[in-house]
Amino acid sequence: MNYEIRKAGLEHLDTAAELFNLYRVFYRQADDYEKCKRFLQERLNNEQSHIFLAYASGKAVGFVQLYKLYHYIKLEKQWLLSDLFVHPDYRGNGLSVALIDRSKQWCEETGACGLMLETEKTNDTGNKLYPRCGFEYDGLHNYYYWWK
């Protein structure tokens, strides 16, 4: 499959928001395109995240979103690979790997020490994909959340 990966800007907001909404629906969240659009617009306006879109046949069919973090051991910037999604009609064509590879390239371009991510234990596809892409499973840490 021929594809192209492009860095998203505000001119890609509608397209990115459509995919982001589908991604959230995949994770059992309410369908809310307008809220997704506002969220991404704020991230892009404030340079709080970086989004790369995968295009196939001229249509955006996937994305990855990265947030800047800092690693306490390496004492360097790293990127949180927060969101990765490929439309179901285009899965199995290497687009997830291409988006991860572009994220790794972004680390090189920005002088970051690497990428980190988390996924649900039930995400069988992701849990097979990430080791294939060179990610190491960290079984030593528990991740906890606090929500207000």
TORKOL-4160 file (C-alpha; in steps of 0.2 Angstrom, whole numbers, padded with zeros to 4 digits, m for minus):
148
<pt num="1" X="0000" Y="0000" Z="0000"/>
<pt num="2" X="0006" Y="0017" Z="m0004"/>
<pt num="3" X="0005" Y="0029" Z="0010"/>
<pt num="4" X="0012" Y="0046" Z="0016"/>
<pt num="5" X="0015" Y="0052" Z="0033"/>
<pt num="6" X="0012" Y="0071" Z="0036"/>
<pt num="7" X="0015" Y="0082" Z="0052"/>
<pt num="8" X="m0002" Y="0089" Z="0056"/>
<pt num="9" X="m0005" Y="0108" Z="0059"/>
<pt num="10" X="m0021" Y="0118" Z="0061"/>
<pt num="11" X="m0025" Y="0116" Z="0043"/>
<pt num="12" X="m0027" Y="0097" Z="0046"/>
<pt num="13" X="m0038" Y="0100" Z="0062"/>
<pt num="14" X="m0054" Y="0093" Z="0055"/>
<pt num="15" X="m0046" Y="0078" Z="0048"/>
<pt num="16" X="m0036" Y="0074" Z="0064"/>
<pt num="17" X="m0052" Y="0077" Z="0075"/>
<pt num="18" X="m0062" Y="0065" Z="0064"/>
<pt num="19" X="m0049" Y="0051" Z="0067"/>
<pt num="20" X="m0046" Y="0056" Z="0086"/>
<pt num="21" X="m0065" Y="0054" Z="0088"/>
<pt num="22" X="m0065" Y="0037" Z="0080"/>
<pt num="23" X="m0050" Y="0032" Z="0091"/>
<pt num="24" X="m0059" Y="0038" Z="0107"/>
<pt num="25" X="m0075" Y="0028" Z="0102"/>
<pt num="26" X="m0064" Y="0013" Z="0100"/>
<pt num="27" X="m0059" Y="0015" Z="0118"/>
<pt num="28" X="m0078" Y="0015" Z="0123"/>
<pt num="29" X="m0079" Y="0034" Z="0124"/>
<pt num="30" X="m0094" Y="0044" Z="0118"/>
<pt num="31" X="m0094" Y="0050" Z="0100"/>
<pt num="32" X="m0091" Y="0069" Z="0102"/>
<pt num="33" X="m0082" Y="0076" Z="0086"/>
<pt num="34" X="m0084" Y="0094" Z="0092"/>
<pt num="35" X="m0076" Y="0091" Z="0109"/>
<pt num="36" X="m0062" Y="0081" Z="0100"/>
<pt num="37" X="m0059" Y="0096" Z="0088"/>
<pt num="38" X="m0058" Y="0109" Z="0103"/>
<pt num="39" X="m0046" Y="0097" Z="0112"/>
<pt num="40" X="m0034" Y="0095" Z="0097"/>
<pt num="41" X="m0035" Y="0113" Z="0093"/>
<pt num="42" X="m0029" Y="0118" Z="0110"/>
<pt num="43" X="m0015" Y="0106" Z="0110"/>
<pt num="44" X="m0009" Y="0112" Z="0093"/>
<pt num="45" X="m0012" Y="0131" Z="0097"/>
<pt num="46" X="m0001" Y="0129" Z="0112"/>
<pt num="47" X="0012" Y="0117" Z="0105"/>
<pt num="48" X="0007" Y="0104" Z="0118"/>
<pt num="49" X="0007" Y="0089" Z="0106"/>
<pt num="50" X="0013" Y="0084" Z="0089"/>
<pt num="51" X="0002" Y="0074" Z="0078"/>
<pt num="52" X="0007" Y="0064" Z="0062"/>
<pt num="53" X="m0006" Y="0059" Z="0050"/>
<pt num="54" X="m0005" Y="0043" Z="0038"/>
<pt num="55" X="m0013" Y="0046" Z="0021"/>
<pt num="56" X="m0017" Y="0032" Z="0009"/>
<pt num="57" X="m0025" Y="0036" Z="m0008"/>
<pt num="58" X="m0025" Y="0054" Z="m0003"/>
<pt num="59" X="m0036" Y="0051" Z="0012"/>
<pt num="60" X="m0031" Y="0052" Z="0031"/>
<pt num="61" X="m0033" Y="0035" Z="0038"/>
<pt num="62" X="m0023" Y="0035" Z="0054"/>
<pt num="63" X="m0013" Y="0046" Z="0066"/>
<pt num="64" X="m0001" Y="0046" Z="0081"/>
<pt num="65" X="m0001" Y="0059" Z="0094"/>
<pt num="66" X="0015" Y="0063" Z="0105"/>
<pt num="67" X="0017" Y="0073" Z="0121"/>
<pt num="68" X="0033" Y="0079" Z="0128"/>
<pt num="69" X="0039" Y="0072" Z="0144"/>
<pt num="70" X="0056" Y="0071" Z="0154"/>
<pt num="71" X="0064" Y="0055" Z="0159"/>
<pt num="72" X="0070" Y="0055" Z="0177"/>
<pt num="73" X="0084" Y="0043" Z="0174"/>
<pt num="74" X="0091" Y="0049" Z="0157"/>
<pt num="75" X="0088" Y="0067" Z="0162"/>
<pt num="76" X="0082" Y="0070" Z="0145"/>
<pt num="77" X="0067" Y="0074" Z="0135"/>
<pt num="78" X="0056" Y="0060" Z="0129"/>
<pt num="79" X="0040" Y="0058" Z="0120"/>
<pt num="80" X="0024" Y="0050" Z="0126"/>
<pt num="81" X="0016" Y="0040" Z="0112"/>
<pt num="82" X="m0001" Y="0044" Z="0119"/>
<pt num="83" X="m0013" Y="0039" Z="0104"/>
<pt num="84" X="m0010" Y="0028" Z="0089"/>
<pt num="85" X="m0025" Y="0024" Z="0078"/>
<pt num="86" X="m0027" Y="0017" Z="0060"/>
<pt num="87" X="m0045" Y="0016" Z="0053"/>
<pt num="88" X="m0051" Y="m0002" Z="0053"/>
<pt num="89" X="m0053" Y="m0002" Z="0034"/>
<pt num="90" X="m0034" Y="0001" Z="0033"/>
<pt num="91" X="m0027" Y="m0010" Z="0046"/>
<pt num="92" X="m0014" Y="m0024" Z="0042"/>
<pt num="93" X="m0005" Y="m0013" Z="0029"/>
<pt num="94" X="0009" Y="m0007" Z="0040"/>
<pt num="95" X="0002" Y="0010" Z="0044"/>
<pt num="96" X="0004" Y="0008" Z="0063"/>
<pt num="97" X="0022" Y="0003" Z="0060"/>
<pt num="98" X="0025" Y="0018" Z="0049"/>
<pt num="99" X="0018" Y="0030" Z="0062"/>
<pt num="100" X="0029" Y="0022" Z="0075"/>
<pt num="101" X="0044" Y="0024" Z="0064"/>
<pt num="102" X="0039" Y="0042" Z="0061"/>
<pt num="103" X="0038" Y="0045" Z="0080"/>
<pt num="104" X="0055" Y="0037" Z="0082"/>
<pt num="105" X="0062" Y="0049" Z="0068"/>
<pt num="106" X="0054" Y="0064" Z="0078"/>
<pt num="107" X="0064" Y="0058" Z="0093"/>
<pt num="108" X="0080" Y="0060" Z="0082"/>
<pt num="109" X="0074" Y="0077" Z="0075"/>
<pt num="110" X="0070" Y="0084" Z="0092"/>
<pt num="111" X="0085" Y="0077" Z="0102"/>
<pt num="112" X="0073" Y="0066" Z="0113"/>
<pt num="113" X="0080" Y="0050" Z="0121"/>
<pt num="114" X="0065" Y="0039" Z="0116"/>
<pt num="115" X="0047" Y="0035" Z="0117"/>
<pt num="116" X="0036" Y="0028" Z="0130"/>
<pt num="117" X="0018" Y="0022" Z="0129"/>
<pt num="118" X="0005" Y="0012" Z="0138"/>
<pt num="119" X="m0009" Y="0002" Z="0132"/>
<pt num="120" X="m0023" Y="m0008" Z="0139"/>
<pt num="121" X="m0019" Y="m0026" Z="0144"/>
<pt num="122" X="m0033" Y="m0032" Z="0133"/>
<pt num="123" X="m0026" Y="m0023" Z="0118"/>
<pt num="124" X="m0020" Y="m0039" Z="0110"/>
<pt num="125" X="m0015" Y="m0031" Z="0093"/>
<pt num="126" X="m0005" Y="m0017" Z="0102"/>
<pt num="127" X="0003" Y="m0029" Z="0114"/>
<pt num="128" X="0010" Y="m0039" Z="0099"/>
<pt num="129" X="0014" Y="m0023" Z="0088"/>
<pt num="130" X="0025" Y="m0014" Z="0101"/>
<pt num="131" X="0038" Y="m0027" Z="0104"/>
<pt num="132" X="0039" Y="m0030" Z="0085"/>
<pt num="133" X="0043" Y="m0011" Z="0084"/>
<pt num="134" X="0057" Y="m0012" Z="0097"/>
<pt num="135" X="0048" Y="m0007" Z="0112"/>
<pt num="136" X="0052" Y="m0017" Z="0128"/>
<pt num="137" X="0039" Y="m0022" Z="0141"/>
<pt num="138" X="0042" Y="m0014" Z="0158"/>
<pt num="139" X="0035" Y="m0027" Z="0170"/>
<pt num="140" X="0043" Y="m0018" Z="0185"/>
<pt num="141" X="0032" Y="m0004" Z="0187"/>
<pt num="142" X="0014" Y="m0001" Z="0191"/>
<pt num="143" X="0005" Y="0013" Z="0184"/>
<pt num="144" X="m0008" Y="0022" Z="0194"/>
<pt num="145" X="m0020" Y="0036" Z="0190"/>
<pt num="146" X="m0029" Y="0049" Z="0200"/>
<pt num="147" X="m0043" Y="0058" Z="0192"/>
<pt num="148" X="m0053" Y="0073" Z="0200"/>
